[in-house]
Amino acid sequence: MAAKAKFQKAQAELQAYEDAREASRQHSLEATEMLQEKNREVEYLRAQKGADEREREAKLRQLAGKA
């Protein structure tokens, strides 16, 4: 009887560890997806800033030519 109780306790502990591992794995996947999305946003903003800078430089050259 004691062996059965010990076995059941070990099974419960194992299940708790597996549940914690799965929760950690899921959290890691969500964090990775969020990071990938933010990286895409940063790349878009970098491209947008580059275009804005080129337009600004062109406008400054145009204004300097008129002065």
mmCIF file of the N, C-alpha and C atoms, coordinates in Angstrom:
data_MODEL
# 
_entry.id   MODEL 
# 
loop_
_atom_site.group_PDB 
_atom_site.id 
_atom_site.type_symbol 
_atom_site.label_atom_id 
_atom_site.label_alt_id 
_atom_site.label_comp_id 
_atom_site.label_asym_id 
_atom_site.label_entity_id 
_atom_site.label_seq_id 
_atom_site.pdbx_PDB_ins_code 
_atom_site.Cartn_x 
_atom_site.Cartn_y 
_atom_site.Cartn_z 
_atom_site.occupancy 
_atom_site.B_iso_or_equiv 
_atom_site.pdbx_formal_charge 
_atom_site.auth_seq_id 
_atom_site.auth_comp_id 
_atom_site.auth_asym_id 
_atom_site.auth_atom_id 
_atom_site.pdbx_PDB_model_num 
ATOM 1   N N  . MET A 1 1  ? 0.816  -1.193 0.000   1.00 0.00 ? 1  MET A N  1 
ATOM 2   C CA . MET A 1 1  ? 0.000  0.000  0.000   1.00 0.00 ? 1  MET A CA 1 
ATOM 3   C C  . MET A 1 1  ? 0.867  1.268  0.000   1.00 0.00 ? 1  MET A C  1 
ATOM 4   N N  . ALA A 1 2  ? 1.925  1.277  0.763   1.00 0.00 ? 2  ALA A N  1 
ATOM 5   C CA . ALA A 1 2  ? 2.813  2.438  0.819   1.00 0.00 ? 2  ALA A CA 1 
ATOM 6   C C  . ALA A 1 2  ? 3.491  2.651  -0.525  1.00 0.00 ? 2  ALA A C  1 
ATOM 7   N N  . ALA A 1 3  ? 3.829  1.561  -1.205  1.00 0.00 ? 3  ALA A N  1 
ATOM 8   C CA . ALA A 1 3  ? 4.471  1.668  -2.517  1.00 0.00 ? 3  ALA A CA 1 
ATOM 9   C C  . ALA A 1 3  ? 3.510  2.298  -3.521  1.00 0.00 ? 3  ALA A C  1 
ATOM 10  N N  . LYS A 1 4  ? 2.248  1.926  -3.432  1.00 0.00 ? 4  LYS A N  1 
ATOM 11  C CA . LYS A 1 4  ? 1.251  2.486  -4.349  1.00 0.00 ? 4  LYS A CA 1 
ATOM 12  C C  . LYS A 1 4  ? 1.088  3.990  -4.102  1.00 0.00 ? 4  LYS A C  1 
ATOM 13  N N  . ALA A 1 5  ? 1.045  4.391  -2.845  1.00 0.00 ? 5  ALA A N  1 
ATOM 14  C CA . ALA A 1 5  ? 0.915  5.813  -2.511  1.00 0.00 ? 5  ALA A CA 1 
ATOM 15  C C  . ALA A 1 5  ? 2.141  6.577  -2.989  1.00 0.00 ? 5  ALA A C  1 
ATOM 16  N N  . LYS A 1 6  ? 3.311  5.991  -2.805  1.00 0.00 ? 6  LYS A N  1 
ATOM 17  C CA . LYS A 1 6  ? 4.549  6.635  -3.254  1.00 0.00 ? 6  LYS A CA 1 
ATOM 18  C C  . LYS A 1 6  ? 4.547  6.790  -4.775  1.00 0.00 ? 6  LYS A C  1 
ATOM 19  N N  . PHE A 1 7  ? 4.075  5.750  -5.467  1.00 0.00 ? 7  PHE A N  1 
ATOM 20  C CA . PHE A 1 7  ? 4.000  5.793  -6.926  1.00 0.00 ? 7  PHE A CA 1 
ATOM 21  C C  . PHE A 1 7  ? 3.024  6.873  -7.385  1.00 0.00 ? 7  PHE A C  1 
ATOM 22  N N  . GLN A 1 8  ? 1.867  6.948  -6.745  1.00 0.00 ? 8  GLN A N  1 
ATOM 23  C CA . GLN A 1 8  ? 0.870  7.950  -7.110  1.00 0.00 ? 8  GLN A CA 1 
ATOM 24  C C  . GLN A 1 8  ? 1.388  9.366  -6.845  1.00 0.00 ? 8  GLN A C  1 
ATOM 25  N N  . LYS A 1 9  ? 2.122  9.534  -5.751  1.00 0.00 ? 9  LYS A N  1 
ATOM 26  C CA . LYS A 1 9  ? 2.712  10.835 -5.453  1.00 0.00 ? 9  LYS A CA 1 
ATOM 27  C C  . LYS A 1 9  ? 3.730  11.211 -6.524  1.00 0.00 ? 9  LYS A C  1 
ATOM 28  N N  . ALA A 1 10 ? 4.553  10.252 -6.927  1.00 0.00 ? 10 ALA A N  1 
ATOM 29  C CA . ALA A 1 10 ? 5.547  10.508 -7.974  1.00 0.00 ? 10 ALA A CA 1 
ATOM 30  C C  . ALA A 1 10 ? 4.861  10.846 -9.288  1.00 0.00 ? 10 ALA A C  1 
ATOM 31  N N  . GLN A 1 11 ? 3.771  10.153 -9.597  1.00 0.00 ? 11 GLN A N  1 
ATOM 32  C CA . GLN A 1 11 ? 3.021  10.445 -10.822 1.00 0.00 ? 11 GLN A CA 1 
ATOM 33  C C  . GLN A 1 11 ? 2.446  11.861 -10.782 1.00 0.00 ? 11 GLN A C  1 
ATOM 34  N N  . ALA A 1 12 ? 1.918  12.252 -9.638  1.00 0.00 ? 12 ALA A N  1 
ATOM 35  C CA . ALA A 1 12 ? 1.344  13.594 -9.501  1.00 0.00 ? 12 ALA A CA 1 
ATOM 36  C C  . ALA A 1 12 ? 2.435  14.653 -9.662  1.00 0.00 ? 12 ALA A C  1 
ATOM 37  N N  . GLU A 1 13 ? 3.602  14.418 -9.071  1.00 0.00 ? 13 GLU A N  1 
ATOM 38  C CA . GLU A 1 13 ? 4.713  15.361 -9.217  1.00 0.00 ? 13 GLU A CA 1 
ATOM 39  C C  . GLU A 1 13 ? 5.162  15.457 -10.667 1.00 0.00 ? 13 GLU A C  1 
ATOM 40  N N  . LEU A 1 14 ? 5.242  14.309 -11.318 1.00 0.00 ? 14 LEU A N  1 
ATOM 41  C CA . LEU A 1 14 ? 5.633  14.289 -12.726 1.00 0.00 ? 14 LEU A CA 1 
ATOM 42  C C  . LEU A 1 14 ? 4.635  15.075 -13.569 1.00 0.00 ? 14 LEU A C  1 
ATOM 43  N N  . GLN A 1 15 ? 3.353  14.883 -13.311 1.00 0.00 ? 15 GLN A N  1 
ATOM 44  C CA . GLN A 1 15 ? 2.324  15.609 -14.057 1.00 0.00 ? 15 GLN A CA 1 
ATOM 45  C C  . GLN A 1 15 ? 2.444  17.111 -13.815 1.00 0.00 ? 15 GLN A C  1 
ATOM 46  N N  . ALA A 1 16 ? 2.731  17.493 -12.578 1.00 0.00 ? 16 ALA A N  1 
ATOM 47  C CA . ALA A 1 16 ? 2.890  18.916 -12.266 1.00 0.00 ? 16 ALA A CA 1 
ATOM 48  C C  . ALA A 1 16 ? 4.083  19.489 -13.023 1.00 0.00 ? 16 ALA A C  1 
ATOM 49  N N  . TYR A 1 17 ? 5.191  18.753 -13.061 1.00 0.00 ? 17 TYR A N  1 
ATOM 50  C CA . TYR A 1 17 ? 6.365  19.214 -13.806 1.00 0.00 ? 17 TYR A CA 1 
ATOM 51  C C  . TYR A 1 17 ? 6.067  19.319 -15.301 1.00 0.00 ? 17 TYR A C  1 
ATOM 52  N N  . GLU A 1 18 ? 5.345  18.341 -15.829 1.00 0.00 ? 18 GLU A N  1 
ATOM 53  C CA . GLU A 1 18 ? 5.000  18.371 -17.252 1.00 0.00 ? 18 GLU A CA 1 
ATOM 54  C C  . GLU A 1 18 ? 4.067  19.538 -17.564 1.00 0.00 ? 18 GLU A C  1 
ATOM 55  N N  . ASP A 1 19 ? 3.124  19.805 -16.679 1.00 0.00 ? 19 ASP A N  1 
ATOM 56  C CA . ASP A 1 19 ? 2.224  20.947 -16.875 1.00 0.00 ? 19 ASP A CA 1 
ATOM 57  C C  . ASP A 1 19 ? 3.001  22.261 -16.856 1.00 0.00 ? 19 ASP A C  1 
ATOM 58  N N  . ALA A 1 20 ? 3.934  22.375 -15.908 1.00 0.00 ? 20 ALA A N  1 
ATOM 59  C CA . ALA A 1 20 ? 4.748  23.591 -15.823 1.00 0.00 ? 20 ALA A CA 1 
ATOM 60  C C  . ALA A 1 20 ? 5.613  23.740 -17.069 1.00 0.00 ? 20 ALA A C  1 
ATOM 61  N N  . ARG A 1 21 ? 6.171  22.639 -17.545 1.00 0.00 ? 21 ARG A N  1 
ATOM 62  C CA . ARG A 1 21 ? 7.002  22.679 -18.746 1.00 0.00 ? 21 ARG A CA 1 
ATOM 63  C C  . ARG A 1 21 ? 6.177  23.099 -19.954 1.00 0.00 ? 21 ARG A C  1 
ATOM 64  N N  . GLU A 1 22 ? 4.983  22.583 -20.072 1.00 0.00 ? 22 GLU A N  1 
ATOM 65  C CA . GLU A 1 22 ? 4.118  22.939 -21.198 1.00 0.00 ? 22 GLU A CA 1 
ATOM 66  C C  . GLU A 1 22 ? 3.713  24.409 -21.132 1.00 0.00 ? 22 GLU A C  1 
ATOM 67  N N  . ALA A 1 23 ? 3.411  24.896 -19.938 1.00 0.00 ? 23 ALA A N  1 
ATOM 68  C CA . ALA A 1 23 ? 3.060  26.313 -19.785 1.00 0.00 ? 23 ALA A CA 1 
ATOM 69  C C  . ALA A 1 23 ? 4.248  27.192 -20.158 1.00 0.00 ? 23 ALA A C  1 
ATOM 70  N N  . SER A 1 24 ? 5.426  26.786 -19.738 1.00 0.00 ? 24 SER A N  1 
ATOM 71  C CA . SER A 1 24 ? 6.636  27.540 -20.071 1.00 0.00 ? 24 SER A CA 1 
ATOM 72  C C  . SER A 1 24 ? 6.885  27.521 -21.573 1.00 0.00 ? 24 SER A C  1 
ATOM 73  N N  . ARG A 1 25 ? 6.681  26.383 -22.185 1.00 0.00 ? 25 ARG A N  1 
ATOM 74  C CA . ARG A 1 25 ? 6.860  26.245 -23.634 1.00 0.00 ? 25 ARG A CA 1 
ATOM 75  C C  . ARG A 1 25 ? 5.883  27.144 -24.382 1.00 0.00 ? 25 ARG A C  1 
ATOM 76  N N  . GLN A 1 26 ? 4.637  27.159 -23.943 1.00 0.00 ? 26 GLN A N  1 
ATOM 77  C CA . GLN A 1 26 ? 3.617  27.986 -24.587 1.00 0.00 ? 26 GLN A CA 1 
ATOM 78  C C  . GLN A 1 26 ? 3.960  29.466 -24.439 1.00 0.00 ? 26 GLN A C  1 
ATOM 79  N N  . HIS A 1 27 ? 4.394  29.854 -23.248 1.00 0.00 ? 27 HIS A N  1 
ATOM 80  C CA . HIS A 1 27 ? 4.783  31.246 -23.010 1.00 0.00 ? 27 HIS A CA 1 
ATOM 81  C C  . HIS A 1 27 ? 5.952  31.627 -23.914 1.00 0.00 ? 27 HIS A C  1 
ATOM 82  N N  . SER A 1 28 ? 6.893  30.722 -24.054 1.00 0.00 ? 28 SER A N  1 
ATOM 83  C CA . SER A 1 28 ? 8.058  30.971 -24.911 1.00 0.00 ? 28 SER A CA 1 
ATOM 84  C C  . SER A 1 28 ? 7.633  31.162 -26.365 1.00 0.00 ? 28 SER A C  1 
ATOM 85  N N  . LEU A 1 29 ? 6.716  30.347 -26.831 1.00 0.00 ? 29 LEU A N  1 
ATOM 86  C CA . LEU A 1 29 ? 6.224  30.484 -28.206 1.00 0.00 ? 29 LEU A CA 1 
ATOM 87  C C  . LEU A 1 29 ? 5.531  31.830 -28.409 1.00 0.00 ? 29 LEU A C  1 
ATOM 88  N N  . GLU A 1 30 ? 4.709  32.218 -27.443 1.00 0.00 ? 30 GLU A N  1 
ATOM 89  C CA . GLU A 1 30 ? 4.011  33.503 -27.548 1.00 0.00 ? 30 GLU A CA 1 
ATOM 90  C C  . GLU A 1 30 ? 5.000  34.666 -27.551 1.00 0.00 ? 30 GLU A C  1 
ATOM 91  N N  . ALA A 1 31 ? 6.006  34.588 -26.695 1.00 0.00 ? 31 ALA A N  1 
ATOM 92  C CA . ALA A 1 31 ? 7.013  35.653 -26.639 1.00 0.00 ? 31 ALA A CA 1 
ATOM 93  C C  . ALA A 1 31 ? 7.790  35.725 -27.949 1.00 0.00 ? 31 ALA A C  1 
ATOM 94  N N  . THR A 1 32 ? 8.103  34.573 -28.522 1.00 0.00 ? 32 THR A N  1 
ATOM 95  C CA . THR A 1 32 ? 8.825  34.538 -29.796 1.00 0.00 ? 32 THR A CA 1 
ATOM 96  C C  . THR A 1 32 ? 7.985  35.163 -30.901 1.00 0.00 ? 32 THR A C  1 
ATOM 97  N N  . GLU A 1 33 ? 6.702  34.835 -30.943 1.00 0.00 ? 33 GLU A N  1 
ATOM 98  C CA . GLU A 1 33 ? 5.816  35.409 -31.953 1.00 0.00 ? 33 GLU A CA 1 
ATOM 99  C C  . GLU A 1 33 ? 5.706  36.926 -31.793 1.00 0.00 ? 33 GLU A C  1 
ATOM 100 N N  . MET A 1 34 ? 5.607  37.390 -30.554 1.00 0.00 ? 34 MET A N  1 
ATOM 101 C CA . MET A 1 34 ? 5.518  38.835 -30.312 1.00 0.00 ? 34 MET A CA 1 
ATOM 102 C C  . MET A 1 34 ? 6.806  39.526 -30.744 1.00 0.00 ? 34 MET A C  1 
ATOM 103 N N  . LEU A 1 35 ? 7.939  38.902 -30.455 1.00 0.00 ? 35 LEU A N  1 
ATOM 104 C CA . LEU A 1 35 ? 9.224  39.475 -30.844 1.00 0.00 ? 35 LEU A CA 1 
ATOM 105 C C  . LEU A 1 35 ? 9.352  39.546 -32.362 1.00 0.00 ? 35 LEU A C  1 
ATOM 106 N N  . GLN A 1 36 ? 8.919  38.502 -33.050 1.00 0.00 ? 36 GLN A N  1 
ATOM 107 C CA . GLN A 1 36 ? 8.969  38.510 -34.512 1.00 0.00 ? 36 GLN A CA 1 
ATOM 108 C C  . GLN A 1 36 ? 8.091  39.624 -35.078 1.00 0.00 ? 36 GLN A C  1 
ATOM 109 N N  . GLU A 1 37 ? 6.918  39.810 -34.503 1.00 0.00 ? 37 GLU A N  1 
ATOM 110 C CA . GLU A 1 37 ? 6.021  40.874 -34.962 1.00 0.00 ? 37 GLU A CA 1 
ATOM 111 C C  . GLU A 1 37 ? 6.657  42.247 -34.743 1.00 0.00 ? 37 GLU A C  1 
ATOM 112 N N  . LYS A 1 38 ? 7.253  42.454 -33.580 1.00 0.00 ? 38 LYS A N  1 
ATOM 113 C CA . LYS A 1 38 ? 7.908  43.739 -33.302 1.00 0.00 ? 38 LYS A CA 1 
ATOM 114 C C  . LYS A 1 38 ? 9.089  43.958 -34.239 1.00 0.00 ? 38 LYS A C  1 
ATOM 115 N N  . ASN A 1 39 ? 9.830  42.910 -34.554 1.00 0.00 ? 39 ASN A N  1 
ATOM 116 C CA . ASN A 1 39 ? 10.940 43.042 -35.500 1.00 0.00 ? 39 ASN A CA 1 
ATOM 117 C C  . ASN A 1 39 ? 10.438 43.459 -36.874 1.00 0.00 ? 39 ASN A C  1 
ATOM 118 N N  . ARG A 1 40 ? 9.297  42.902 -37.296 1.00 0.00 ? 40 ARG A N  1 
ATOM 119 C CA . ARG A 1 40 ? 8.714  43.307 -38.578 1.00 0.00 ? 40 ARG A CA 1 
ATOM 120 C C  . ARG A 1 40 ? 8.317  44.781 -38.539 1.00 0.00 ? 40 ARG A C  1 
ATOM 121 N N  . GLU A 1 41 ? 7.743  45.215 -37.417 1.00 0.00 ? 41 GLU A N  1 
ATOM 122 C CA . GLU A 1 41 ? 7.364  46.623 -37.279 1.00 0.00 ? 41 GLU A CA 1 
ATOM 123 C C  . GLU A 1 41 ? 8.592  47.526 -37.341 1.00 0.00 ? 41 GLU A C  1 
ATOM 124 N N  . VAL A 1 42 ? 9.663  47.135 -36.677 1.00 0.00 ? 42 VAL A N  1 
ATOM 125 C CA . VAL A 1 42 ? 10.891 47.931 -36.681 1.00 0.00 ? 42 VAL A CA 1 
ATOM 126 C C  . VAL A 1 42 ? 11.449 48.035 -38.094 1.00 0.00 ? 42 VAL A C  1 
ATOM 127 N N  . GLU A 1 43 ? 11.468 46.932 -38.823 1.00 0.00 ? 43 GLU A N  1 
ATOM 128 C CA . GLU A 1 43 ? 11.981 46.954 -40.195 1.00 0.00 ? 43 GLU A CA 1 
ATOM 129 C C  . GLU A 1 43 ? 11.132 47.864 -41.079 1.00 0.00 ? 43 GLU A C  1 
ATOM 130 N N  . TYR A 1 44 ? 9.815  47.820 -40.903 1.00 0.00 ? 44 TYR A N  1 
ATOM 131 C CA . TYR A 1 44 ? 8.928  48.694 -41.665 1.00 0.00 ? 44 TYR A CA 1 
ATOM 132 C C  . TYR A 1 44 ? 9.228  50.159 -41.341 1.00 0.00 ? 44 TYR A C  1 
ATOM 133 N N  . LEU A 1 45 ? 9.375  50.455 -40.055 1.00 0.00 ? 45 LEU A N  1 
ATOM 134 C CA . LEU A 1 45 ? 9.648  51.836 -39.653 1.00 0.00 ? 45 LEU A CA 1 
ATOM 135 C C  . LEU A 1 45 ? 11.010 52.311 -40.147 1.00 0.00 ? 45 LEU A C  1 
ATOM 136 N N  . ARG A 1 46 ? 11.989 51.419 -40.168 1.00 0.00 ? 46 ARG A N  1 
ATOM 137 C CA . ARG A 1 46 ? 13.303 51.792 -40.708 1.00 0.00 ? 46 ARG A CA 1 
ATOM 138 C C  . ARG A 1 46 ? 13.195 52.141 -42.189 1.00 0.00 ? 46 ARG A C  1 
ATOM 139 N N  . ALA A 1 47 ? 12.451 51.337 -42.922 1.00 0.00 ? 47 ALA A N  1 
ATOM 140 C CA . ALA A 1 47 ? 12.270 51.611 -44.349 1.00 0.00 ? 47 ALA A CA 1 
ATOM 141 C C  . ALA A 1 47 ? 11.532 52.934 -44.541 1.00 0.00 ? 47 ALA A C  1 
ATOM 142 N N  . GLN A 1 48 ? 10.508 53.161 -43.736 1.00 0.00 ? 48 GLN A N  1 
ATOM 143 C CA . GLN A 1 48 ? 9.736  54.400 -43.817 1.00 0.00 ? 48 GLN A CA 1 
ATOM 144 C C  . GLN A 1 48 ? 10.617 55.599 -43.495 1.00 0.00 ? 48 GLN A C  1 
ATOM 145 N N  . LYS A 1 49 ? 11.433 55.480 -42.458 1.00 0.00 ? 49 LYS A N  1 
ATOM 146 C CA . LYS A 1 49 ? 12.329 56.576 -42.075 1.00 0.00 ? 49 LYS A CA 1 
ATOM 147 C C  . LYS A 1 49 ? 13.336 56.856 -43.189 1.00 0.00 ? 49 LYS A C  1 
ATOM 148 N N  . GLY A 1 50 ? 13.840 55.795 -43.817 1.00 0.00 ? 50 GLY A N  1 
ATOM 149 C CA . GLY A 1 50 ? 14.775 55.982 -44.922 1.00 0.00 ? 50 GLY A CA 1 
ATOM 150 C C  . GLY A 1 50 ? 14.137 56.753 -46.064 1.00 0.00 ? 50 GLY A C  1 
ATOM 151 N N  . ALA A 1 51 ? 12.904 56.404 -46.393 1.00 0.00 ? 51 ALA A N  1 
ATOM 152 C CA . ALA A 1 51 ? 12.195 57.115 -47.460 1.00 0.00 ? 51 ALA A CA 1 
ATOM 153 C C  . ALA A 1 51 ? 11.951 58.568 -47.059 1.00 0.00 ? 51 ALA A C  1 
ATOM 154 N N  . ASP A 1 52 ? 11.559 58.781 -45.815 1.00 0.00 ? 52 ASP A N  1 
ATOM 155 C CA . ASP A 1 52 ? 11.329 60.151 -45.340 1.00 0.00 ? 52 ASP A CA 1 
ATOM 156 C C  . ASP A 1 52 ? 12.610 60.974 -45.393 1.00 0.00 ? 52 ASP A C  1 
ATOM 157 N N  . GLU A 1 53 ? 13.721 60.377 -45.012 1.00 0.00 ? 53 GLU A N  1 
ATOM 158 C CA . GLU A 1 53 ? 15.006 61.088 -45.049 1.00 0.00 ? 53 GLU A CA 1 
ATOM 159 C C  . GLU A 1 53 ? 15.390 61.459 -46.481 1.00 0.00 ? 53 GLU A C  1 
ATOM 160 N N  . ARG A 1 54 ? 15.158 60.535 -47.404 1.00 0.00 ? 54 ARG A N  1 
ATOM 161 C CA . ARG A 1 54 ? 15.471 60.832 -48.813 1.00 0.00 ? 54 ARG A CA 1 
ATOM 162 C C  . ARG A 1 54 ? 14.595 61.971 -49.326 1.00 0.00 ? 54 ARG A C  1 
ATOM 163 N N  . GLU A 1 55 ? 13.316 61.954 -48.982 1.00 0.00 ? 55 GLU A N  1 
ATOM 164 C CA . GLU A 1 55 ? 12.420 63.035 -49.392 1.00 0.00 ? 55 GLU A CA 1 
ATOM 165 C C  . GLU A 1 55 ? 12.850 64.366 -48.767 1.00 0.00 ? 55 GLU A C  1 
ATOM 166 N N  . ARG A 1 56 ? 13.245 64.337 -47.509 1.00 0.00 ? 56 ARG A N  1 
ATOM 167 C CA . ARG A 1 56 ? 13.695 65.546 -46.821 1.00 0.00 ? 56 ARG A CA 1 
ATOM 168 C C  . ARG A 1 56 ? 14.944 66.111 -47.491 1.00 0.00 ? 56 ARG A C  1 
ATOM 169 N N  . GLU A 1 57 ? 15.901 65.251 -47.797 1.00 0.00 ? 57 GLU A N  1 
ATOM 170 C CA . GLU A 1 57 ? 17.132 65.700 -48.458 1.00 0.00 ? 57 GLU A CA 1 
ATOM 171 C C  . GLU A 1 57 ? 16.829 66.307 -49.828 1.00 0.00 ? 57 GLU A C  1 
ATOM 172 N N  . ALA A 1 58 ? 15.932 65.668 -50.571 1.00 0.00 ? 58 ALA A N  1 
ATOM 173 C CA . ALA A 1 58 ? 15.569 66.193 -51.889 1.00 0.00 ? 58 ALA A CA 1 
ATOM 174 C C  . ALA A 1 58 ? 14.909 67.565 -51.747 1.00 0.00 ? 58 ALA A C  1 
ATOM 175 N N  . LYS A 1 59 ? 14.033 67.710 -50.766 1.00 0.00 ? 59 LYS A N  1 
ATOM 176 C CA . LYS A 1 59 ? 13.356 68.988 -50.547 1.00 0.00 ? 59 LYS A CA 1 
ATOM 177 C C  . LYS A 1 59 ? 14.367 70.066 -50.139 1.00 0.00 ? 59 LYS A C  1 
ATOM 178 N N  . LEU A 1 60 ? 15.328 69.718 -49.278 1.00 0.00 ? 60 LEU A N  1 
ATOM 179 C CA . LEU A 1 60 ? 16.353 70.681 -48.873 1.00 0.00 ? 60 LEU A CA 1 
ATOM 180 C C  . LEU A 1 60 ? 17.211 71.109 -50.062 1.00 0.00 ? 60 LEU A C  1 
ATOM 181 N N  . ARG A 1 61 ? 17.566 70.159 -50.922 1.00 0.00 ? 61 ARG A N  1 
ATOM 182 C CA . ARG A 1 61 ? 18.342 70.507 -52.123 1.00 0.00 ? 61 ARG A CA 1 
ATOM 183 C C  . ARG A 1 61 ? 17.538 71.426 -53.031 1.00 0.00 ? 61 ARG A C  1 
ATOM 184 N N  . GLN A 1 62 ? 16.248 71.131 -53.149 1.00 0.00 ? 62 GLN A N  1 
ATOM 185 C CA . GLN A 1 62 ? 15.381 71.958 -53.986 1.00 0.00 ? 62 GLN A CA 1 
ATOM 186 C C  . GLN A 1 62 ? 15.281 73.370 -53.413 1.00 0.00 ? 62 GLN A C  1 
ATOM 187 N N  . LEU A 1 63 ? 15.099 73.478 -52.118 1.00 0.00 ? 63 LEU A N  1 
ATOM 188 C CA . LEU A 1 63 ? 15.002 74.796 -51.486 1.00 0.00 ? 63 LEU A CA 1 
ATOM 189 C C  . LEU A 1 63 ? 16.327 75.546 -51.552 1.00 0.00 ? 63 LEU A C  1 
ATOM 190 N N  . ALA A 1 64 ? 17.422 74.844 -51.411 1.00 0.00 ? 64 ALA A N  1 
ATOM 191 C CA . ALA A 1 64 ? 18.736 75.483 -51.482 1.00 0.00 ? 64 ALA A CA 1 
ATOM 192 C C  . ALA A 1 64 ? 18.992 76.010 -52.888 1.00 0.00 ? 64 ALA A C  1 
ATOM 193 N N  . GLY A 1 65 ? 18.485 75.332 -53.893 1.00 0.00 ? 65 GLY A N  1 
ATOM 194 C CA . GLY A 1 65 ? 18.649 75.771 -55.271 1.00 0.00 ? 65 GLY A CA 1 
ATOM 195 C C  . GLY A 1 65 ? 17.852 77.024 -55.569 1.00 0.00 ? 65 GLY A C  1 
ATOM 196 N N  . LYS A 1 66 ? 16.722 77.204 -54.892 1.00 0.00 ? 66 LYS A N  1 
ATOM 197 C CA . LYS A 1 66 ? 15.871 78.376 -55.117 1.00 0.00 ? 66 LYS A CA 1 
ATOM 198 C C  . LYS A 1 66 ? 16.403 79.612 -54.398 1.00 0.00 ? 66 LYS A C  1 
ATOM 199 N N  . ALA A 1 67 ? 17.154 79.412 -53.333 1.00 0.00 ? 67 ALA A N  1 
ATOM 200 C CA . ALA A 1 67 ? 17.619 80.561 -52.528 1.00 0.00 ? 67 ALA A CA 1 
ATOM 201 C C  . ALA A 1 67 ? 18.715 81.346 -53.187 1.00 0.00 ? 67 ALA A C  1 
# 
